[in-house]
Amino acid sequence: MNCLPLAVRSPLLSKSDSRVALASVVYRNVPETERVVHLRLRRLDDSDRGFEIVYDERVTMAGKSIEIIEPDWPAEPYKWELLYTTQDKLRMLEIPEEVFGVNEGGCNHLMASYAEPEGLMIWVADELPIGDYRDELPSC
């Protein structure tokens, strides 16, 4: 099955009004082994519905690769929820409250990077930490 289960919000989430713009999703796989990750990004809003799913993909990352996904959504400041699954994890993060690296006043990129022994790491950054790819990032 290629779908993520629905998740409920954690009561531990911050009530902050911080919002960030996300201009892309960046996948990076450091080891030579192929990895599969499923990301579902939800843009939170104040409407009756509460959120909109703006990105929902199951991606197979080739070994030693990087892929930059340009979004279909407007790169405007919002609160976000990210649900992600790997072979052994199902997690949910609220952005910007539960991730590091957020530049609240700037253009940010959602990073999903797999390394060993750490596993999948998720963070938000205003620039790609890999010099050769910095010019490829879309802007807000």
N, C-alpha and C positions, 0 to 999 in steps of 0.2 A: 504494500500500500504506500502511495506517495503523498499522503496528506498528513498535516500536523493536526493533532487533536486541539480542540478549543481549550483555552486556559482562562482561569479567573485571575483577577488582580490580587496581588498579595496585600494584606493589610499593613505590611511593613513599608510600603512604598511612601516616599516623601510626597508631601503636598505642595512642593515648590511650584512656582509659576514660570520657571525657566523653560525656554523654548530654544531650539536650535534648527538651523537649516542643514539638510543632508543632500549633498550634490551627487553622490555616487555610492555604490557598494563595491568594495575591493576584496577579492578573494586571493589568498596567497597560501601556497602549499610548499613548505620548505623541504621535507623529505622526498625521496624518490618514489615513495609509495603513493598510489592514487588514493584519494579520500573523497567521501561523499558527505555533503552538508545540505541541510534544508533550512532556508531562512524565510521567515514570514515577518514582514515589517508592516506595522499598523500605525497610521497617523491618527493621533487622538484629537478629538475636537469637542466642542461644547454642545453639539446637536443632540437630539434625542437618541440617535444611533450610538454615539459615543466614540466610534472609530471608523476608519476606512482602511482596508487592506490595500496597500500600494505596491507591495512586492511580495511574491510568493513563489519561490523557485527551489527546486532540488538540483544541486549542481555537483557534477563529478569534476573534482580538481585533479588534473594531471600532476604527476610528480614534478617538483622543482618548477612550479609555474605561478604566474600571477595573471589575474583577469580583472579588468575594470568594467563595471556595468554602469552605464548611464541611465538615470531614472526616467520613468514616464510621468513622475509627479513633479509639481512645481517645487523648486528649492527655496521654499519660504520657511520661516521659523515655526516649528510645531513641537509638541511633546510627542514622543514615539514609544511604541512597545515593540520589542524584537523577540520573537519566539524562534528558537533554533534547535535542531536535532542533529545528532551525529549517530554513529553506530551505538554508542553507549550513553548518550545524554539527551535530555529534554530540558531546556531552560528557558526562562523568560527574563528579560531585562527591560527596565524603563530608561529611556534616554531623555534627558541627560543625567538623571539622578543616580543611576546605578552603573555608569561607565566612567572611565577616566579619559582624559585627553580632549575634552570638549572645549572648543573656543566659542563661547556663547555669542560673541559679536561677529563671528566670521562664518566662512564657508567650511563645512565639515564633511567628512567622508566616513562611512561605516566600514570598518576593517574586520575581516574574518580571516584569521591567519592560523594555519596548522603547523605546529613544530613538535619535535620529540625532545624530551619526554612530556612536555607541558600539555599537549593536546590542542584542542581548538581554543583560541583566545579571541575575544571580541572587544574592540574599543573604537572610539571615535577620534579622528585627528583632523587638523586643518591642512595637513600636507602628508604626502606619502613618505614613509621612512626609508624608501628605497630610491636612491638618487636618479637612476636611469628612467624612472617612470613618472617623475614629478610633473613633467610637461603634459602628460596624457590625462591628468585629472580634469574633469569638467568643473566649471566655476558656477557659483550660485547666481 
